[in-house]
Amino acid sequence: MAYAIQTEGLTKEFVSVSSARVTVALKDLTLQVEEGEIFGFLGPNGAGKTTTIKILLGLIFPTAGRAWVLGKDIWDTAVKYDLAFVPDSPYFYDFLTAEELLRFYGGLFGLKGSILDKRIEELLELVGMTHARGRRLREYSRGMFQRVGIAQALVNDPKVLLLDEPTSGLDPIAQREVRDIILKLRERGKTVLLCSHHLSDVERISDRVAILNRGKLERMGRLDDLLAAERVEIAAEGLSEEATRKITDLAEESKVIAGRVTAYDSRRDVINAIIDTIRGAKGELISVIPQRQTLEDLFVRIVQQEEPAAVSEESR
């Protein structure tokens, strides 16, 4: 079975005309996005996300490597009918209404008559914009504009959708509305590549994620696997000063409040040593709780552990 998106050894280098300096924006990216999933594509500024999207859209050529969409090479023109893109700030003629906008873009794809009318109705209902179909775009809020952008990208019913920061700058209600639309797209069998700095949104709705840093793929997998508990919280009371000091010296992190010692550690041997210390001191072991990390915890840890690099992607 073909993947919705697949890259193999994808690399992109930019060469400065004035100084001949080589900037490596993307290095040996190999990933697979399965059909019908929401795939979080993450990374800090300069990670290579925008470069990857531009290559998938055929806007720039890779220096090395290949990419496919639904089993077709990205340079196959047939790919364009199955692939859509929504930028973080869509730009449309703001004197148009939502209905006029969809009718214009539907016409570009050869849709007309009752088929186009039906498609417009379906899309406006999907993105919750039926009530504002007759208002000009210049009167829209940012959240409304974003939803119309998604509707426009879906006008020809593509199978794969690339979303770049779809909830950026939106208030909490608008963010939730956009998340709900993305979930509806998955229910309809669409594949969504979701680029976002709003990690809580990505964690809520993504099936799998990939984390890039300085052009390299650092981590990829299902959220349940990536965020599985690594650190354990151990709480105890009734300990002597000596036992308390020993535990705080052993643990990666600890705190002592009103006689209760709480220690945090991810090393199995140290966790066992802390528990043995509590028992040996005849203290009361209150709890031992595995802590599931958040996507933000994982993201920050991956990015911060990397050494500074001399080059990064200029566009993001």
N, C-alpha and C positions, 0 to 999 in steps of 0.2 A: 504494500500500500504506500502511495506517495505521501510525503509530508506536505502540510500546507505551506510551510517555509523551511527551506534547508540551505545551509551554507557549509562550504567545505574549504578550509584554509583561506578564508577571505582576508585579504590584506589591502590596505590603502596607504600610500605614501604621497605626501605633497612636497614638491620641491620649489623652494623660493627662487624666483627668477633673478633677484638682485644678489643674493648671497649664496645660492646653490645649497642652502641648508635643507636637509631632509627632515620632514615632520611625519612621524609614524602615527597616523590617526587610528588605524585598526591593524591588529596583528594576529594572523592565523586564527580567525574566528570560525569555529565549527559548531553549529547548533542545529537542532531540529525542533520545529513547532508542529504539533500534531493537529489534525483537522478537528474543528469543533471545540477548541479550548481557548481560554483566555490566558495569554502568555505575557507575564510582566517582564518588560525589558528595561533593566535598571542600571543606573550608574551615575556618578557625580558629573559635574560639568567637565567636558574634555574626555569623557570615557570612550566615545566612539559611537554613541547611539545614533546621532544624526547622520553620521557618515554611513552607517549600515543602512538606514532608511533610504538615503539618497541612492545607494547602490541598488537596493531592491526595487526602487522606482525607476531605475534606468537613467537617473539624472547625472551620475558620474560613473566612470569605469573603475573597477578595482585594479590595483597593481598586480595582484595575484589571487588565485582562488576562484571558486565558482559559486553560484547561488541559483536556486530553483524555487518556483512557486507552483504548488500543486503538480509537481513533477515536470514542469516545463522550465526550460532555461529562461532566466529573466530577460534575455534579449529577444525571446520569441514574442512577437507583437500580440499574440493571443492572450498573453499574461495580463495585458492591460485591462481586459474585460473582466477579469476575476479579482483584480487588486484595486483597492481604494485607499485614499490617504486623507486624514483630517489633521491639519496643522494646529498648533496651539492657539493661533490667532487667525482664523479664516478670514479672507477678504472677499466680499461680494459687492456688486452694485447696490448701494444702500437705498436707492430710489425704488427698487423692486419690492414687491410683497413676497412672503414665503411661497405662496402658490405660483407666482410668476417666476421666481427663481427656479423652482423644481421643474416647471414647464420648460424653461429655457434649457436647463441641463439635460432633461429627458429628451428634448428634441435633438441635442447633440449626439445622443446614443440611438437615434432613429425611432424613438417611441412617439406615438401620436394617437389621436382619437381616444376611444374608450379605454384602450390599454393604458395610455398615459394618465388619463383621468383617474382610473382605478389605482394606479401606482402612487399618484400624489396623495390620494385619500389614505392609503395604507401607511405611507411614510409620515404624514402629518399626525396620524393617530399614534404611530409607534413612538414618536418623539414628544408627544403631548403638546402639539402646537396647532391643533385644529382650531382652537378658539382665536388664534392670532394670525390666521392664514391671510387675512386681508390687510394687515398692518404693514407699513413699510419697514424695511430692515433697520433704518436709521432710528426707529423708535424702540428697538429691542434692547433688552438688558444683555449683559455679556452671556449669561446662562442661556437665554433664549437664542442668541446668535450661535452659541456652541451647538445647541440641539438642531438648529436648522443646518449647520455645517455637517452634522452626522447624517441627516436626511438627504442632503445633496450627494454625499459620498455613496449613499446606498441606492441612488436612483436607478442604476442599471442592474441592481441585485448582485453585487460582487460576492465572492465566497470568502475573501480575506480582506480584513480591514486593519490599517495601520493608524493608531491614534497617538498623537504626540501631545502630551500634557492636556488631556481633555477636561480636567477639573481645575486647571490653573486659574487663579483669580476669581473663582466662584465662591459664593457664600455657601454655608453648610447645606441649605435646602437644595440649591442648584447642584451642588456636588452629588448629593444623594440621587437626584433626578437623573443625572448623567450616568451614575453607577447602575441604576436600574435599567437604563436603556442598554448598557453594555451586557448586562445579564440577560436581557431579552434577546439580544443578538446571538448569544451562545445557545439559548433555547431553540433558536431557529436554525442552528447548525453552522453559524458563521464562526470563523476563526478570527480572533482579535489579538493583535500585537499591541500591547499597552505600554507606552513610555510615560513615566510619571515620576515626579519627585514627591508626590503625596503617597508615602509608603503605606500608610494605614488604608488608603483606598485600594492599593494593589493587594495588600494582604487580605482584605475582605473578599475580593472577587476573583483573584487569579487561581488557576489550577497549578501552574508551574511558573517559575521565574528564572531569569538569568541575570547575573550581576557582572557588569563590565567595569574595569578600572584601567585607565591609561591605555585603552585600546585592546586590552586582553580580557578574555572570559575567565573570571575568577571562580564562579560558582553557578551551577545550574541544576534544577531538580524540582520535585514536588515540594510544596510549602511544608507539609507535614513532616517530611524527611529533613528538610533544611532547618526547620525551627524546633526539632525535637530537643527535649531537655538535655542540657549539657551541665548546668550548674545545679547544685543542691543547697537548699537552705536548711540549716540545723539550728534549732532553738533549745536552750537548756536553762535551768535555774538551780539555785542552791549550790553553787560552785565556790570553792575557795579562791582567794586572789591568785594563788599559784596556778591553779587549774585554768582560771580565766585567762591569765597571761599566756599560758601555753597554747590555748586554743586560738587566741588572737594572733599569736606568732605563726601558727600553722596555716591559718586560713588566708585565702586570697583577699577576702574582705570580711570585716566583722564590725559589730557594734554592741555596746553594753549599755542598757537602759534599765534603771531601777532593778538591778540585780539579775536581769535576764540577758543572757549572752546569745547573740544570733550570729552565726558564721555562714559564709558562702564560699563554696569551692567546687571546682569541676574535676579535680583529680581523685580517682577512686581510692587510692592508697591514703591520701590525706583525709578524705571523708571518713574512712574507717578509723584512722588515728584519732580524729576529733571525737567520734562516738566512743571509742575505747577510753579516751581521756575523761569524758563525762561519766562513764560507768565506773572507772577506776577511782574517781573522786567522790563517788556515791551521790552525784548530782541527779536532778530530775530531767530526763530527756523529754522535752515538750513535743517536738515535731521534727520530722525529716521530710522535706517537701522538694521534689524535683521541680525546677523552674523552667517553663517553656519560654524561650526567648522570643522577642518580637522580630518582625522583619527589619525594623529600624535598628535593633541591637545588632543583628547579623550584618546589615549593610555598613554600619559605622565601623564595626570591628574589621571587616574585610578592607575597607578603604583606608583606615588609619594604620593598619599593619604594613601597608605597602611603603617602600622607600620612595621619596620624591623622585619623579622622573624629569628628564630634561625637556621632553617633548610631549605635546598633547594635541588634541583636536582643537583647531582654532574656532570652529563654528559653534561648539557647545562645551 
